[in-house]
Amino acid sequence: LNFGQLSIGLGRHIGFVTGLGIGWNNYMFDGDNNIIKNVDGDIAELERDVYYPDQTLKKSKLSTFFLKVPLLLEFQIPTDHHRLNISAGPIGAVKLGSYSVMLFENADKGKSNDDFNLNLLRYGATARIGYENFNVYGTYYFTPLFETNMGPGGIDLFPFEIGIAFTIDN
């Protein structure tokens, strides 16, 4: 969700685009799994038998919220009174928050607000291609999702996003 944009034209069909936006991601866990920050501050698999011994976990997810700032070089290609647009460039983000939700078979819910050792800052590369107000995009982050060696099992996980976007012009 972008709430600010600045376009700097370099020519009739080329320019830079930047802005501010909020992005959220939901990471779903397979099976009877979730994560927790243990007493040592490490992210580990939730030991459900210890914390919820009488419950069966149905679904669980980790949700993150980031303030994003892209800097894109955009090309607009005119096609019969419409436009095809292609853009790419770096993207940076600052973490605003995160939480984990667990849904159990008996419909009970568990929620945990924590930083989960997620990196506060991240950066990556993004590319977009679209026609008029419809775009397909992809982003890869060069910064691990969790602080270095602080993710589950000490593994560095590098997130990526693939999605669609719709533009509403004023």
Buried (B, 14 or more C-beta within 10 A) or exposed (E): EEEEEEEEEEEEEEBBBBBBBEBEBEBEBEEBBBBBBEEEEBBBBBEBEEEBEEBEBEEBBBBBBBEBBBBBEBBBEEEEEEBEBBBBBEBBBEBEEBBBBBBBEEEEEBEBEBBBBBBEEBEBBBBBBBEEEEBEBBBBBEBBBBBEEBBBEEEEEEBEBEEEEEEEEE
